[in-house]
Amino acid sequence: MAVPKRRMSRANTHARRSQWKASAPDLVPITVNGREIRVPRPLVRAYQRGILRPED
């Protein structure tokens, strides 16, 4: 495993971490029990099979 040889300054650490931005998942409209809901794409199959239930 790679290990840094020297301690990184706090400013450099914060600047490096600030480059990583989380993006919102793309929501896909699907119909479950006659209702149209928007769910993240990776979870579509779980909602269709009934493994996950939409919140009321």
Backbone bond lengths (Angstrom), bond angles and torsions (degrees), N, CA, C in turn:
res aa  C-N    CA-C-N  psi(-1)  N-CA   C-N-CA  omega(-1)  CA-C   N-CA-C  phi
1 M - - - 1.449 - - 1.523 109.18 -
2 A 1.318 116.63 137.61 1.462 120.90 -179.32 1.525 110.30 -73.40
3 V 1.314 115.48 133.29 1.459 121.24 179.89 1.525 107.79 -127.08
4 P 1.340 117.89 131.50 1.464 118.69 178.44 1.529 111.04 -65.22
5 K 1.325 115.64 143.06 1.462 119.55 -177.12 1.518 112.03 -78.92
6 R 1.329 116.32 -28.85 1.458 119.00 -178.32 1.520 109.76 -131.10
7 R 1.302 114.37 158.49 1.463 119.91 178.32 1.525 109.38 -66.80
8 M 1.326 116.09 133.53 1.462 120.70 178.70 1.534 108.11 -87.87
9 S 1.311 117.05 139.92 1.455 120.33 -178.85 1.525 110.15 -66.75
10 R 1.312 115.59 155.83 1.462 120.29 -179.52 1.527 110.94 -61.46
11 A 1.334 117.43 -39.34 1.464 120.54 -179.94 1.532 110.80 -63.03
12 N 1.333 116.51 -43.42 1.465 119.63 179.12 1.524 111.54 -66.01
13 T 1.327 116.23 -38.76 1.465 119.96 179.29 1.522 110.15 -62.92
14 H 1.319 117.08 -46.45 1.468 120.79 -178.52 1.524 110.82 -67.05
15 A 1.300 116.99 -37.51 1.460 119.53 179.15 1.529 110.44 -66.58
16 R 1.316 116.78 -38.66 1.466 120.53 179.45 1.525 110.44 -67.92
17 R 1.321 116.72 -43.81 1.463 119.92 -177.94 1.522 111.72 -69.55
18 S 1.325 117.24 -28.78 1.459 119.07 -177.30 1.522 112.04 -70.80
19 Q 1.336 117.59 -13.64 1.459 120.12 178.86 1.527 111.94 -74.90
20 W 1.317 117.89 -19.55 1.463 121.80 -178.07 1.509 109.11 -91.42
21 K 1.309 116.92 113.94 1.456 121.62 -179.44 1.523 108.78 -117.05
22 A 1.311 115.63 133.32 1.463 120.06 175.73 1.516 108.85 -79.87
23 S 1.317 116.29 139.29 1.458 120.17 177.51 1.527 109.11 -110.36
24 A 1.304 115.95 147.10 1.459 121.15 -179.94 1.531 109.10 -68.70
25 P 1.335 117.20 140.74 1.462 119.05 179.79 1.529 110.85 -69.39
26 D 1.334 115.97 146.93 1.456 118.74 178.17 1.525 108.20 -75.69
27 L 1.329 116.02 128.59 1.458 122.16 -177.13 1.519 109.56 -96.28
28 V 1.327 115.24 136.82 1.456 122.25 -177.62 1.525 108.21 -113.76
29 P 1.327 118.12 129.54 1.473 118.59 177.28 1.532 110.60 -76.61
30 I 1.346 116.07 128.22 1.463 121.58 175.09 1.520 108.09 -133.83
31 T 1.321 116.85 161.27 1.454 121.88 179.31 1.518 109.16 -108.07
32 V 1.346 116.16 122.33 1.456 122.56 178.92 1.519 107.10 -129.54
33 N 1.325 116.77 123.50 1.474 122.66 -179.58 1.521 111.81 55.15
34 G 1.323 116.99 39.32 1.454 120.86 177.78 1.515 114.71 78.43
35 R 1.307 117.49 1.27 1.472 121.27 178.79 1.507 109.13 -112.28
36 E 1.322 116.11 141.46 1.463 119.79 176.37 1.520 108.56 -93.81
37 I 1.334 115.12 124.41 1.463 120.65 178.50 1.519 108.28 -127.50
38 R 1.326 115.17 161.03 1.463 121.17 178.64 1.522 107.17 -112.10
39 V 1.344 115.81 123.65 1.459 121.45 -177.57 1.521 109.08 -130.49
40 P 1.344 118.07 157.17 1.461 120.36 175.37 1.532 110.52 -62.01
41 R 1.317 115.70 144.79 1.468 120.92 -174.98 1.535 113.51 -55.02
42 P 1.352 120.16 -42.53 1.469 118.34 -178.61 1.534 113.91 -65.23
43 L 1.352 118.04 -17.72 1.461 120.63 -175.89 1.523 113.33 -99.77
44 V 1.332 118.22 3.25 1.462 121.16 -176.27 1.522 110.82 -58.84
45 R 1.341 117.88 -47.06 1.463 121.01 -177.94 1.533 111.38 -62.18
46 A 1.323 117.09 -38.85 1.467 120.57 -179.38 1.523 110.80 -64.42
47 Y 1.328 117.50 -40.22 1.463 120.50 178.30 1.529 110.47 -68.82
48 Q 1.310 118.11 -39.83 1.461 121.12 -179.20 1.523 111.54 -67.38
49 R 1.312 117.53 -35.04 1.468 121.27 -179.76 1.521 112.62 -81.99
50 G 1.338 117.98 -12.18 1.450 120.78 179.49 1.515 114.04 90.40
51 I 1.332 116.96 7.19 1.474 119.96 178.37 1.518 109.14 -68.33
52 L 1.335 117.14 -41.79 1.464 122.61 175.60 1.522 108.58 -108.64
53 R 1.306 115.20 145.01 1.460 119.92 178.15 1.523 109.02 -116.44
54 P 1.339 116.84 140.06 1.470 118.99 177.62 1.534 110.71 -69.79
55 E 1.330 115.45 146.37 1.464 119.50 177.61 1.521 109.10 -71.13
56 D 1.294 116.09 143.81 1.479 120.19 178.50 1.497 111.08 -91.31
